[in-house]
């Protein structure tokens, strides 16, 4: 999914969200996509650093999806709102996968 070029030109953000607008989500790394969900960082630790730490700790999105909230709270800067955003995105992904699997079984 990409936004119109006119929108991308108006918003030349210098962070993962800007990259997503300019190039498309498929060109973002896992850490960049996660940083977009995290939103803002904390002093001396931007969202991209938090996201990189999460990916390093849990290896990938599948590893992250199987973690209890308490493990995410161990990462400095991740509080309830950020963890809820991540959990919601992972649940959306899980539902998409379940829907695709169900559709494949009915063919």
C-alpha positions in Angstrom: 0.0 0.0 0.0 1.4 3.4 -1.0 0.0 6.9 -0.7 -0.3 9.2 -3.6 2.9 10.9 -4.7 1.4 14.3 -3.9 0.9 13.3 -0.3 4.4 11.8 -0.1 5.9 15.1 -1.4 4.1 17.2 1.1 5.2 15.0 4.0 9.0 14.4 3.8 9.3 12.9 7.2 12.7 11.6 8.2 11.6 8.5 10.1 10.0 5.1 9.3 6.6 6.6 8.6 8.1 8.8 6.0 9.8 5.9 4.4 6.5 4.0 4.3 4.9 7.0 2.6 7.7 7.5 0.1 8.5 3.9 -0.8 5.7 1.7 0.5 5.4 -0.7 3.5 7.1 -3.5 1.7 10.4 -1.5 1.7 10.3 -1.0 5.5 12.3 -3.4 7.8 10.5 -5.2 10.6 12.0 -2.7 13.1 10.8 0.2 11.0 7.2 -1.1 10.9 7.3 -1.8 14.6 8.6 1.7 15.3 5.6 3.2 13.4 3.3 1.3 15.8 5.4 2.4 18.8 5.0 6.0 17.7 7.3 8.1 19.8 10.3 7.1 21.9 11.6 8.5 25.1 14.6 10.8 25.8 17.8 9.2 24.3 15.8 6.2 23.0 13.8 6.8 19.8 11.1 4.5 18.7 13.3 2.8 16.1 15.8 1.9 18.9 13.0 0.3 21.0 11.8 -1.6 17.9 15.3 -2.8 17.1 15.6 -4.0 20.7 12.3 -5.9 20.5 13.2 -7.6 17.2 16.6 -8.5 18.6 15.1 -10.0 21.8 12.3 -11.9 20.1 13.9 -12.6 16.7 10.9 -11.9 14.5 7.2 -11.0 14.6 6.2 -14.7 15.3 8.5 -14.7 18.3 7.0 -11.4 19.5 3.4 -12.6 19.0 3.9 -15.4 21.5 5.1 -13.2 24.3 3.1 -12.1 27.4 2.8 -8.4 27.9 5.1 -8.6 30.9 8.1 -9.4 28.6 7.4 -6.3 26.6 7.2 -4.1 29.6 10.8 -5.2 30.4 12.0 -3.0 27.5 12.7 0.5 28.6 10.2 2.9 27.2 7.4 0.4 26.5 4.4 1.3 28.5 0.8 0.2 28.3 -0.3 2.2 25.3 2.6 1.1 23.1 2.2 -2.5 24.1 -1.5 -2.4 23.4 -0.8 -1.0 19.9 1.6 -3.8 19.2 -0.8 -6.4 20.5 -3.6 -5.1 18.4 -1.5 -5.2 15.2 -0.4 -8.7 16.0 -4.0 -9.7 16.6 -5.1 -8.2 13.2 -2.3 -10.2 11.5 -3.4 -13.4 13.3 -7.0 -12.8 12.1 -5.9 -12.2 8.5 -3.9 -15.5 8.6 -6.9 -17.4 10.0 -9.2 -16.0 7.4 -6.8 -16.9 4.5 -6.3 -20.4 5.9 -10.1 -20.8 6.2 -10.6 -19.6 2.6 -7.9 -22.0 1.4 -9.6 -25.0 3.1 -12.9 -24.2 1.4 -11.5 -24.2 -2.1 
